[in-house]
Amino acid sequence: MAATSAPKYTHSVVHAACCLLILFAICPKTEALRRFTPDDAKIAKELNRKAASADTTSYGQPVAELTTKLTSVDHFGSVQYSRNDTYSMRYILIWPETKPNASSPIYLFCAQEVTLPEASPGAGFYSALANSTGALQIWPEHRYYANSAPYTPTDQFAHFTIEQALVDHVELVLYVQNMFNLTTNPVIAIGSSYSGQLSSYLRMRYPDVIAGAISSSPTSFGCPGLGLDPSYDPYGFAKVATRTASSEGGSAAACPANVQKFFQTILSLGASASGRKTINTDMSLCSDSTLASDDDVQNLALYVQNQWTTAAQYNAPIADLGLAGVPAYRVRVACNYFKSTTLSTTQLLSNMVSALAVFNANTTTSNGCLDVTGATAEPEPEAPGTAEPPSVTTLDVSVASPEAEPEPNATPEPSSSDKFAYQVCNQDQTPVSFDGVTDMFFDFPFDLDANDKECVQQYGIHSQYNWAAYNFGLSAVRQSSNIFFTNGIYDPFVACGPTVNISATITAAVYEGCHAYDVGTPYPEDPPSVTAARNQGAALIAQWVKQYNTVKTQIPLSNAANMFDLSYSLGGYTQVVNDTLTGSTSFRDQQVLNSSASYSNSVAAMM
């Protein structure tokens, strides 16, 4: 079936967080300079309350603080010194009770494609590692995903680019280093999925600021033109999802063939009204999900396909990952409905409903019928590497803020998934194809023209398919160093990430797990390979920190934060502000360093 028959699905599996269904609208204006609000103070108090319950290490009890930094909307434009082109970037600092010394590392947890509370600051293996090594943690909020995003009446998403986000991170690091007199301390960038791309990009582009990078489950190599040998295989995603559902992935041997037969069956039956009626009956489709046309059948097939690929992506060895009621190794459990090699048509269709219920913890069948009204939208995934079962205590910043009265005729704020869909269209394309021959799905190749047309219709932009190749191609990777890539073998996106060592200092590990699982909190159920990947990451960080601290005692470093005698307002990497520049005085007047600039464990220091 040609991809152009349903162009809105041409990249529905590009990322689990991607959904291109709500048309972009002009975003509302926010104040140019956001002050520290009472609601932020409430979040800060909650942070420290939760920090008090965290494990105490030899460095003391971890302390958390929420604050903001004035940041340029456009780091590269001619108006970067204009007072009206700034916004307040929220970030969280977490450190042990004992102040970091001159050799303590700084862990930069790169911003995710969600709001700061949804990123689960303080959770995961590397946050615990930071606490145990006396490292200062920085958790920034990504531009445009925050409540105080850099909108202006004419901005829309004009400055919503990876380049701008990278400089946001660099400036924040230098700003924090300057505040606490840690300007020569090694900085390690850590991220997973999209934020894992950012961590590796930071090390490649700003090696003078970032000493090393942990990049878990990135899709950095999932695009054409990178110079790979062999080149990127757009069918690899579907092949890995199929492997996860096979005996190689621990699932029933007959599962892939039966799932493939399911797709063949519904696409064949769906060609006639009587066949669609059979599908409606055997799959117990709810009244608002019944099939009435060829397009409905196509949407159902794509919905089921997305459910299986997303389940493979989060095929975790623990239960309840991202959704209470989802079992451990969810794909294996679902494949138990496809053990037999003699399933009838009715059994294929009804058993698929049971399998989908496994993936969604029965939420799609709670009314006694299968609800696929969300077939045009991929389900919201759990935050990569940070989702915790309800019993786990993390640093919770989800304190509710009172809702402001909406302005008359105000345009609704786009969701995080809609914002990420814009990023995917713009710079983060990962073409994914299915053929129904080498995988268990059906023929659905990626259609570049249809996809580009959709991006223009939705957001008014053409896709930059070669952006990653031009900016971070294999030659750029090879010239870098100190990057550790990790990928879970069950995750279809392993086809888009480095899985072998590129050089002696750019290494990779593949473990028995799912998407970004290694950066999450350790559990007794974790396979040995997951523990090994974590231990390798911890050992590399220690090695990078030691190398950096050794070199800085032998060679005078020119850290950008020390290059000028400045009163910092924006950070200092691209916005070098001193008395010789117009507007410098007003910058210092409007942005005096927060009282948190002096090291303090007290929440009151911010208020």
N, C-alpha and C positions, 0 to 999 in steps of 0.2 A: 504494500500500500504506500503510495507516494507521501512523503512528508508534507508536501504542500497542501494535502487535503485537510490538514489541521495545523496550520503554521503556528498557532499559539502554543503548541507543545514542542516546538523544534528544539528547545533547550530546557525542557521541564525537569531534566535530571542533571543539569549542569552542576548545581550544588544543591545539597539537601535543603539549604535555607532559601532557595531561589523560587520566587513566584511572581510571574509577570502579568497579573490579572487586573489589578486596579490601575487605572490610567493615572499617570503622573499629573499633578496639578500644582500650580504655583504655591509655594509654601508661605505660611504667614511670617510676617516680620517679627523678630524678637529684638529685645533691647541690645544695643551694641556693646554695652559693658554691663555684665551681670555681676552683681554684688553677692557676697556670701549671705545666704538667706537663713531665716530661722529653720526652715525645713532641712537645709543642709546640716545645720547644727544637730537636728534630731537624728539624722542619718549617722553623723559622727558619733553621737552618744551610743547609738545602737551598735556601731562598729566596735567601740571599745568594750561594751558590755559583752559582746560575743568573743572578743579577743581575750578577755579575762578567763574564758572557759577553755581556751586553746592550751595545748600541751606546753608546759614550761621546759625550756632547754637550759643548757649551761649559760646561755646568753640572756636568760630571763624570760619574762612573759611577753609575747608579742603585743605590740601596741599599734593601733590603726587610726588613721586620720584622713578625713575627707576634706579636700580644699580645691581651689581653682587657680588657674593661671591665665592671664590675658594673652591671647594668641592671635596672630594675624589670620584673616580670612584667606588672603592670597600672599603666599611667601615669595612669589616670583614676579608679581606685577609691579608697576611703577607707583602704585598707590599704597605700598606696604607700610608706609609711615603715617598714613592717614588715621586719625583718631577714630573715625567712624567705620573703619574696616577691621575691627577686631571683635573677638568673641571670647567668652570665658570657657575654658576647657576644664572640665572636672577631672580630678584624678585622686587616687587613694595612695597613701604611703603606709606601709606596714614594716615595722622594724622591731627587733628584740629590745628589751628594756635597756640594755647596755648600748651606749652610743657606738656606731661603727667607727673603727679606727682607720688609719691611712691605707691599710691593705685590704680592708673588707670589701667584698664584691657588692655590686648593685645589680639586682635582678629587675630587668624591665619586662613586665608581662604585657606583650603587645596588645593593642586594643582589638576587640572583637566586633563583629557586625551586629551588636546588640547594645542596649543601654548598659551603663556601668553596673547597676544592681544585678542584671541578668548574667553578667560575666563571672559571677561568684568570686569576687576578690578574696584572697586568702585560702582558697580551696586548691586541692591537688598536690601531687607529689613534689613539684618543684617549689611550691610555696612552703611546704614543710621542710624541704631541704634548705631553703633560705633561712628559715627560723633556726635550724640546727647549725648553721654556719655563720650566724651573725650578719647576714646580708640585709641590706635595705631593699625593700620591694617597692616598685612603682607600678601602679595599675592605672593607666590612662583610659579615658573614654574617647571613642572614635568620633571624629567630626561628623556631623549630620545625624548621628544616632542619639545624640544627647538632647535633653530638653532645651538647652541653650545652644542650639546649632547655629552655624554661621550664615544665617539667612539674611538677605536684604531684599527689598521689593523686586529687584531685577536679578538677584543671584540665582534663584532656583537651585539647581545642583551644579552650577558653573564651576565651583571649586571643590567638587566632590571627586577627587582623584587620588590615586595611590601616592603620587609624588608629593602632594600636599600633606597627606597623612604621615608619610615618612618624616618630613621635616617637623611636623607637630611632635613626633616622638623624640627626635634629636634635640629640639629646643627644650622640651620638658626635661630631658635628662640633664642637659647642661644647666638649666635653671635650678634644678634640685641639687646638683653637685655644688653649685655656687652657694646656695643657701646654707648648706651644711658643711662647707669647706671640705668637700670630698672630690675635688676637681681632678685628682689623679688616680681615683679608684677605678678598677676595671668594671665595665658594664657588660652584662650578659643578657642578650635579648632572647625571650622565650615566647613561643606561640604555637597554636594548633589550628589546623585547617587554614582559613583565611589569615588569621593572625600569625600562623606559622609561615605563610608566605612573607608577611611583613618582617618577621624576625630575620629570615635569611636575606631579604632585600636590604635591610638595614646594615647587616654585616658587609654585604657586597658594596653598597654605595657609600657607607660612612664608617669605614674601618678605623678611622681615627677616634671615633666615639664608642663604637661597639667592639668589644674584644672577642666575642664569640656568640654563636646563636644556636639554640635548640629549635628545630622546626619539625613539628609533629603533623603528619598527614597533610602536607601542603599539596596543592594541585599545580605547583609551579611549572612542571614539565608536561602539563596536559594541553599543549597547544602546538600548532605547526610552526616550523621555521626555527626551532631551537638549535639545530645542528646535531641532534642526537643520532646515534648509530646503534641499533636501528631507530628510525624515526618514530614519533608518537603514533600509537595505534588507536584511532577513535573507537574501535570495536573492543578494546581491552577492558573498558568499564563493564560491559555486558558479560564478557567472558569470565571476569573475576566474580561477578554476582552469581553466575551459573556454577562456578567451581564451589562457592560457599554453600550452595544447595546440593552439592554432589557428595559422594562418599569420601572424596578427598577433603571436603570440609566437615566431615563427621556426620553428614546427613544421609538419609535413605538413598540407596543407589538408584532407585527408579524415579526419584523426585524430579530431576531436570526434564526427563522425557515426558512425564505426566504434565508438568507445568507447560512445557512447549505444546503438548497436545491440547491443553485447555485453550490456549490462544488460537490455535488452528480451528478448534471447535467453535468458539464464539464468533470468530470472524467469518466462518462458513455459515453458521446458523443465522448470523445477523444480517445476511444478505436478503432475507425474506421476512415478511411480517409474521408468518407462522414460526419461523426460527427464533425471532426476537421474543415471541410469546413464550417459547420454551425456556429461553434464558431467564426471562422475568420470573417464571414459575420456579425453575430449578435452583435459581440463586436467591429466591425469596426477596427480590428487590422491592424496596419501599415504593409507595405510590409516586413520590416525587423523584424517584430514581429509575423508573421503568424506561425501557428502550423503545423508542418510537421511530428512529431513523438510523441511517448509516453512521452519521456523526455521533449519535449516542453510543453506538457499538464501539466506535473508535475511541471515544472518551473512556468508556469502561475498560477497554484493553489497556489504555495508557495509565489509567488509575491503578489497575492491578500490577502493571509493570513497575510503576513508581513505588508501590507498596513493597514489592519484593526487593528492589534495589536499595531502598531505604533500610529495610530490615537487614540486608546484608551489611550495609554500612555500619549499623549499630548492633551487630551480632555479638554481643558482649558475653563474657563468661559469668556475669552476675545478673541477677534478676532486678527488675524495677529500674533499669537505667533509663532515665528520662520520663518514664511513665509507670506508675504503680500498677502492678498486675501483669507486666510483660515478663516472660520467663527468661532465664539464662539461655544463651544460645537459641534465640528465638527462631532462627531459620531452621534449625534442626527439629524443633518442636513442630513447626508448621509442616515440615516435610514428612512428618509421621502420617499425615493424611494422604500422602502420595506414595506409600510403600508398595502398594500392589501394582502389578503389571497388567492387571485385567480390569481396570476401572471402567465402568460404563459411562456414557455421556452424562447421565443424571448424577452419578457419583463424582465425576470430575467437577461439575459445576457446583454441587452442594459442598463438596470437600474444600473447594477454593474459598467459599464463604467461611468455613471453619478456620482455614489457614489465615485469612485476613483478620479474623477475630483475635488470633494469637498476637499479631503485630500491633493491634490497637487495643489490647486488653478488653475486648468485647464492646468497646465504645461504639463501633459502627453497627452493631447488631443489638443494641440495648433495647430497641423497640420491637424486637421479634422479627425484624426484617433487616436487610442489608441497605444501609444508607450510603450512597456514593455521591451525594449532592456536592461533596467536596472534590469530585473527580477532576475538576479543573484547577485544583490547587493542591500542591504537595503539602503534606502535613508539616507543621512546624517541628523542626528537629530539636533535640536536646542540645544545650550549649556544648560544643566539642570539648571533651576532656574535662569538663567541670561539673557535669550533672552528678548529683549525689542522691542515694536513697533517703527517704524521710528520716531515718534514724541517725544520719550523719550530721554533726554540727559544723557549719561553716560560718565564715564571717558574713552575716546577712546584712545587706544594705538596702533591703526592699521596704524601707519605711515609707508608708503612704504619704503623699503630699496632697494638700487640699487642691482640688481642681479649680483652676481659674475660670471665671465666667467667659464663655466663648464670645469672640467679637461677632457682631452681626455679619452674616454672609461669609464667615471665615471658612477657608478651605480646610478640610480635615487633614490632620497630620498623617503622612504616609507611614505604614507600619515598617518595622525593621526589615521584614522580608521583601517589601516593595523597594526599600532603599538599596538593599543588597542586589536586588534584581537589576537596578539601574547600574550598579557597579559591574555586574556581570556583563551587561550589554556593552558597557563602555570599555573596560580594560581587562576583565577577568574571565574571558571566554574559555571554556573547556568543551570543545565539540565532542559529543558522545553519540555513537551510532549503534543500532541493533540490526541483526540480519535474520534471526530465527533459524540459522543453520549452525553457526559456531557458538550460539548461545541458546537459552531456553525461552526466548521471547518471540518476537515476530519482526518482520522486515520493517524497519523504521530508521533509515539513514538520516544523519544530520544534514539539513538543507541550509547551506550558508546564505543563499539569497533570501529564502523565506525568513530565516532568523534575523537577518539584517533589516528586512522590511518591517518585521515586528518591532524591532528596537526603535526604528524611526517613528512608527505609529504610536508606540507607547511613550517614548521619551524624547523624540526629536533628535536622536543621535545615531550615527552609524557605528557599528561595532569595530573596535580596533583589534582585529584578530591577531595581529603581529606585535602587539604592544609588548608582551613579555619577551618575545624573541629579540626585539630591538633594544630593550632595556636590560634584560637579565638573561640573555641567551647563554648557551653552554660556554662560550669563550669567556664571558663575564664570570661565570661560576668557577671555571678553572683558574682564573686569575685571583680568586679569593682564597680564603682559608678559614679554619676554625668554625665550621658549620656541621652540625650533626642532624641528619634527616632520619625520621623514623616513620614506619607505616605498619598498619595492621593487615595481616594476610587476608582477612575476611572482607575488608573494606574495598568496594569497587574502585575507589579513588586511588588505591595503590597503583593502578595503571597510569596514574598521572604524576606520581612522585618518584624521586630517586630511590632505588632499591639496592644499589651497589655502590661501593666506594668510588668516588670520582678522583680523589687524590689521597695523599697521605694525611691531609688535614681536613678534607671534606669527605666525611664518612656517612654510612647509612646502616640502618638495622631494620629488619623485618621481623615482627613478632606475631605470635598467635593471639590475635585480638582484633578489635574493630577500630573505627575511625577515632584517632587521637586518644585512644584508651590509655596509652602509657603516661600521659601527663596527668591523668586523674589520680584519685586517692587509691593507694594499694589495698587489696582485699585478699583474704586467704585463698580464694578461688582462682587467683591470677595464675596463668600458666608460667612456667619458669622463664620462657623467652621474654615475657613482659617485664619480669623482674630484672632480667639480664639487660634489656634495653634501658631501663631506668638507671641501673647501676653504671652502665656505660656512659649515659648522659651526665651523671653526677661526677664520674671520674674525669670526663673531658672538661667539665666546668672547672674542676679543681686544677687541672693541667693548664687551662687557659689563664686562670687567675694567677697561678704561680708564674707562668711565663711573662704575663703583663707586669706583675710586680717586680720580677727580676730585671726586666728590660728597663723599667722606669728608673731604676737605681743606677743604671749604666749609661743611659742616653737621656739627655734633657728632652722632655716631652713638651710639645707646644699644644697643650689642650686648648680648644677653642674658648672654653669658659674662662681661661686666664689670659687671653690675648690682649684684652683691653681693661682699663680701669673704669668699670661702668657701674651705673646704678641700673640694674637690670629691670626691664619692664616686660620684655617679650621673650627673653631667653638668651639671645646673643649669637645664634649660629648664622642665620641669614639677616636678622634684624640687629645689626651692630649700631647701638645708640650711644652717642656721646655728645658733648657740648658743641661739637662742630656741625652737628646735623640739625636742620630745622625741625622743631617740634620736640627735641629731646627733653627740654625742661617740663613741658606739659606731660610728657610720658612719665617722668619721675613723680610729678605731682599727682597723677591719677592712679599710679600703681606703686605704692610703697610696699616693700616686701611684707607679706603677712607675718604676724607675730610668731607663726610656726617656723619662721626662718631660723630662730634660735632653737636648738634641740630641746625638746620637751616631751614628756610623757603625758602631759595633762590635756584633757579635752578642752579645758577652759582657755588654753593658750590660743585657741582659734576663734574665740567668741568675742 
